Amino acid sequence: MRSKRFPAALLGTVAVLASAGLGLAPAASAAPAAVKGPDFNGDGYADAVVGVYRGDVDGKQSAGYLHVLYGGSSGAGTFTTSVSQDSPGVPGTSEAKDHFGSSVATADVDGDGLTDVVVGAPGEDVGSGSTAGHGSVVVLYGSSDGLFERGRTIAQGQAGSGAGSSLAVGDFTQDGAMDVAVGLPHGEFGEVTLRPGPLTEDKPLTHLLHTGFGGTAGRLAAGDFDGNGKTELAVSAYSNDDSRTTLWRWNGSALREYWKSPATGYDIAAGDFDGDNVDDLALGHCLIIAEADRPTGACGPDELAKGGKVRVLYGSADAEGFGTRSHTIGQETPGVAGTAEEADNFGIKLAAGDLTGDGRDDLVAGTPAEGVGAVDRAGSATVLTSGPTGLLDASGTAKSAAWHQDSAGVPGTPEVNDEFGSALALGDYDGDGDGDVTVGVFNEDSTEYEQTLSSGGVWTLPNGAGTGSKALTARLFGLRGALYYGQVLGH
């Protein structure tokens, strides 16, 4: 079995249902050798997790919970479990509009070899009184039995700050312990703050980073963008008047900005797309807000803008060289599957990881507003395969495949507003040594929505293709009140 590189990802806890033969099962069984990827129970299979932030918990609307799809020989969803703030060992109490699960990041934060889950609840209220919306961040520790019965609140925001709307995990302080970057979208300027590790101890939020944009903390990603073996933080944010992507590194006492661009992405993903052991950064559905900055070409050629474009900035062992080599990729790029149409939102969701075991990360771009045939906003997901020069070859041509509910082997039927591709994650869920893709379809069944039931689903693409694909919907699992299931996937 080939070794693979995946971003640490995904989560779970609390036994829940056995629908269509899918129930909580013993965690450890005979399985292939361990793979790199999110593995909450240590059985050698990667696992997936859905942040059901609009889910109801015992009648408390939008309290939010997590639904874990454990991997096995048949792929993600071999057995499942759900966890909320009412579950044993999970800090806090489920309350209406907590939005627990709005953001989900994963990593082995305590060093026991099992993947842990970091969860944002930006609607969480702390204390009593008229103030609300502090937000909180919780870490749930993985266990060999597959249950998440041990957790800790690691961060709480100020009133109205909405802490936890975005997250990134990495050793940003370079002390050997995992830290968490926490987005506070309702801060005075739109802010990101650091919760230093270890995440097994109580520590305060510190090292405030001002993004300079009121109302948004932006998207966050961790990576080694200068090839020095240390983890840096990427922040991509925008407001009505400005936009910016910045890189931050530890200087011994604080995170300091060392690179910036006027371009921003609705989503961002870090990965080594050209195999040079230095991380690169993809800006999904790249845009520039300020009129004065648009002539800089920071998002690439305007002729590729129709329907959305992804800007890929390549890392460099020379810290000053980051982004001097770049690619701009849209559906009009040679080799990219699909047809560029206005408002497709190509790349508005991204996920990166090595799908083929060649040591280079590939990129999956979600296009949830893509029309399929005559069906508007049915959505699609495009797998962009990497090569020695990155996501485009020397001639500027991509190697790709697009998947949707009208593709061979993919279950379902394209329907208006399904929005296939509204979330993405990667992992070797079936243990065959090659990566698989999970795709969120959060509006699936929305026209038949009942408050007591749910809408949305997650589709699996084994090895990034349609053959053997499965549709895992909230209704299949019998989940109640799981509105927008599949809009948030942990990674």
N, C-alpha and C positions, 0 to 999 in steps of 0.2 A: 504494500500500500504506500502510495506516495505521500510525503509530508506536505502540509499546506499551511498557508498563513491566512488567518482571519482576524479582523478586528474583534476584540473581546466583546461578546454580546449576549443578551437575553435573560429570562427570569422565572419566578413562580412560588406557590405554596397553598396549602389547604386542600384536602381531598374534595373533589367535586365530580359528580356524575359519571355515569357510564352509558353514554348514548351511542348507538350504532356500534356497540362493542368497545367503546373507548372509555376506559375507567382507570383509576389509580392502581398501579401495579407495583410490585417490588422493584426497587431501583436497579440493583446490580444483577446482571445476568451475563451469560457468555456473549461477548461482543468483540468486534475487531479491536486492534490496538488503539490506544487513545489518539485522538486527533486534536489539532489545534482548533479551538472554537469554544463557544459558550456551552459548557457542560455542567449543569447544576448539581447532578447526582453522581458524577464520576463514573458513569457506565461506558464511556468511550464514544457515545453518540452526542452530537450537538443537539441543543434544544432551542426552541423558539418561544417568544413571549409576546402577547398582545396587551397593550395598555388600554383597557376599556375605561377611559376617563369619563365617558358619559354614561357609564353603567350605573344602574340602581342597585343599592344594597339594602335589603329589608325595607323597601319603600322609600328610601332616602335617595331622591333623584340626583344623578350626577355625582354621587359620592365617589364612585370610581373603584375599580379593582383590576387585578392582573389575571390573565388566563394563560397558563403555561402549556405549550404543546411539546411534550417530551419526544425526543427522537428514538428510533429503534430501527430494526432491519427493514421495516416498511415505511420509514421516513417520519417526518414530523407529525404529531398527533397520535402516535402509538398509544399513549395514555395521556391524560390531562389532569390539571389541577387548577384551582382558582384561589386567589388570596386577596383579602381586603384588610382594612384597618380594624375590622372586627375579628380577624383570624387570630388564633393563639400565637403569642409571641411577637406579633406585629405592633409596633408603637402606634399610639393614637386611637381615635374612635371614628368610625365612618359617620360623616355628616353630609347633609345636602350641599352640593356644589363644592366639595373639597377638590374634585377633579384629580383624585389619586390615580396615577398612571398617565398623566399628561406627557411626561417625558420618562424614558427608561434607558439607562446605560448599564453596561455590565463589565465586570472584571473580577479577577481573584484579588479582593482587597485585603484579605487576612492571611494570604499565603498558605492556605491549606490544600491547594490543588483543585478546589472546587470553585466554579464561577459563582459570584455573588451578584446581586441586583441592586442598583441605585435607582430610586423612584422619586419623581417630583410630584408634589401635590400643591400646585400654586394657589388653589382656592382655600387652603387650610386656614382656619382661624386659630389664633393662639391666645389663650387667656379669655377673659370676659370683658364686657363693655361694648361700646358702639363701634369700635374699630374692627376691621375685618380684612381678609385677604392677605394675611402675612405670608403665607406659603411655607412649605416645609420640604425637607429632603430626608428620605429614610433609606438605610441600607439593610437589605435582607440577605442573610448569609446562607449559602448553599449547604446541602447536607447529603450524606450517602443514601438516606431513605427517601430523598426527593421532596421532602417537606421543608418549608421555610418557617420554622418556629422559633427563630432567633433573629432579632432585628434591633436597630438602634436609630433614633432620630439624630442626624448628623448636622443639620442646619435648619434654622428658622429665620425668616425675614422680618423686616419691620412691617408695621401695619400698612396695607395697601401695596406692598412691593411685589407680591406674586412670586416669591422665590421658588425656584424649581421648574420654571417653564421650559428651560433648556439646561442640558447637563453635558459635561465631558469628564472622563476619568483618565488620570495618568499621573505619573510621578513628576509633577511640574516643579516641585521644590528640590528635586535631585537628592533626596535623603533616603531613598530606598523604600519609602512608604507611598501608597497610592493616595492622591489628592483628588478633590472634585471641584471643577469649575461650575459655578451656579449662576444661571441667568436670572436677573431681577428686572422684568420688563417694565414695571411700573415705578421704578426708581426715578429720582429727580431728573436724571439725564438718560436713563436706560443704562443699566450697569451689569457688570459681571464681577462676581466676587469669588474668592478662593476659600475652600474649606480644606485646610491642610490635614494630611494624615498624621498618624495612622487612624483609620476609620473605625478602630475598635476602642477609641478613647474619646472623651468629651473635649472638643476644642472649638473655639469661636470662629465665625467667619472673619476673614482678614484679607488684606491686599486687594482693595477695591480697584477695579479697572473701569474707567469711564469710557463707554463707547461713544458718548456725545450725542446720542439720539434718544430723545424722549419717547417713551412708550414701547421700546423694543430693546431686548438684550441680544437679539440675533441668534444665529446658529453657531454651535461650538464644535470643535474637533480637535483631537490630540494627535500629534505626529512628530516624527524627527525630520524636520524640513531642512536642516543644514548638515545632516550626516555626522553629527558629533556623538551619537549614541545617547543623547538626552532627549526628553520629551518636551515639546513646545506646545503652545495653545494657539489655535486659529479661531478668530472671532469674525463673523460676517454679519453686518447689521445695516439698517437703513431707516430713514424717517421720510416725511413728506418732502423734505428739502435736500437731503444729503444721503450718501451711501459710502460704505467703506468696508474693506476686509483688512484685518491686521494680524500680524504674528507677534507672539509674546514669548520671551524666554526669561528664565530665572537668572538674576545677576548676583545671587548670594544672599539677598535680603528681600527681594520682591520681584514680581513679574514686570518686565519692561518691554514696551513695544519696540520692535526692531525692523519691521517691514510693514508697508501699507499700500493699498491700491484704492482708487475710487469705485472699483467694481464690487458688487455684492452678489450673493447667491441666495435664492429662496431656500436652498439646502446646500450643504457642503459635505464633502467626503474626502478623507485622507487615505492615500494608498501609494504603494510603490509601483507605478504603472509601467516603468521602463526597466525595472530590475537592476537598478544601480545601487540599491541598499540605502537610498535617500527617499523619504516620503515626498509625494507630490500632493497638490490640493486641487480638487474639482469644485467649481462653483456652478451649481445647478440653476438653470433658467437665469443666466447672468444678466444683470442690468446695471445701469449707471443713472442715478437720480438727478444730480446737479447738472444743469445745462452747461456750465463752464467746464465740466470734466468730460463731457461726452466726446470731444475731439481727440482725447488721449488714446482712444481705441482699446481701453483696458478690458473690454469684453470681446474684442476681436472684430472681424469684418462685419459691417452692417448687413451685407447681402446674406449672411447666415442667420439673421435675426428672426426671419419669418417662422412663427410657431415656437420660438424659444431656442436657446443654445446653451451649451455647457462649455465653460472656459476651464481648461486644464493648465495649471501653473506647475512647472516641473521644478523639483528641489535641486539643490546643488551643494556639494561639499564645501563650497565657498559660500558663507552665509550671505554675502552681498549679492550672490548670483541667483538667489531664489526668484523664479518667475521670468528670468531672461529668456528662457525657452518655454514656449506655450503652444497649445493647440486650441482651436475653437471648433466645436462639433455641433452640428444641427442636422435636421433631417434632409437638408440639401447637400450635406457633405457626401462625397462619393463613398459608397459602401455602407452607408447608414440606412437601415431598413425603414420603410414608411414614407409618407408624403408630408412635406411641410405645409401646414395650414395655419392661418391666423388663430391665435388663442389656443393652440394645442397644449402649450405649457410643457414642451419637451424638456426633460431633466429637472422638473420642479421637485422631484424626489430622487435621491441617490443612495446607492450602497456600493461599497468597494470590498473586494476580497479575491483571493486566488481560486478561481473556479476549476482550473485545469491542472494544478500541481506543478506548474512550470517555474514557480518562484516569482512570478510577476502578478500583481493584483489586476483584476478586471473590474469594469465599472458597469453597474446596472442603472439605467435611467428610466424613471417613471414618467409617463405622459398621460396623466389621468383624464385630460380633456380631449384626447385623441378621438376622432370619429372612426368607427369601424363600419365600412360600407356606408349605409345611409343612417347609421345610428349615432347620434351626437353624444359626445362625452362618455362613450363606452370605456375608453381607456386602453393603454397598452404599456408593456415594459420591454425595454430594449437592452439586450446584453451586448456590451462593447468589449471585445476580446483584445487584450493587450499584446504588444510585441516589443522587440528590442528598442524601438524608438518611441514607445508609449502607446497611446490609443489610436494614433494614425501612423501609417508607414511613411517611408521617405517620400513617397509621391503624394501624401496627403489623403490617403484612402483608408477607411475604417474597415474592420471586419466585425460584422454584427448580425444579430437576429432579433426580430421583434415578436413578442408573444401577447396574445389577447384571447378572449373567450370564443373567437372564431378560428383560432389556430388548431391545426391537427394535434390531437391528443389532449387538448386543454378542455376540461369540462365546462359546461354552462353555455349560455347564449348571450351575446352582446345586447345590452339594454340601455336605453337612454339614462344617463347620469349614474351608471354603475361606478365609474371612475376606477377602473382596474389600473393599478400602479400608484395608488394614493399613499402607499408606504412600502418599504423594501427592507429585506434583511437577508443575510447569507449565513450558511453553516452546512456542515456535512451531516445532515440529519439521518441518513440511512447508513452511514459508516462504510461507504464503498471507496473512500479515498478521494473522491471528487466533490467539489462544492455544489450545493443546491441553493435555490432562490425561493424565498417566500415573498409573496406579493399581496399587499392589502387591497381589498375591494370594499371600501367602507359603506358604499351606498347600495350594495347588493340587497335585493328584497325590500328596498326602502319604500316602494309603492304599496307594499302590503304591510307596512309597519303597524304593529299593535303595541301599546305601552307595556303589555304583559310579556311580550316576546322581544324581538330584537331585529336589527338589520346589520348587514355587512358580513364579510368573510375574509379568509386568507387562502390563497391558492399556492400550492407548492409546485416548483419546476425542478425536478431532479436533474442534476448536472446542468442546470440552466437551460433546459429544453422542455418541450411539451410532453414527450413520451413518459408515461407513468405519473402525470400530473394528478393532483387531488384538489378538490374543493372542500375546505373546512370552514363551514359557516356557523354563526352563532346559533342558528336554528337547528343545525345538525347536532350540536352539543346540548340542545335544550336550554340554553342560557336565557334568563329572563331579564328584560330591561337592559339589554346590551346594545344600546344605540351606538352606531358608528363603530362597530367591531371591525378592526382592521385598519383604522386610521392611524394608529400608533403601533409600531413594531420596535422592540428593543434591539439595540445594536451598539 
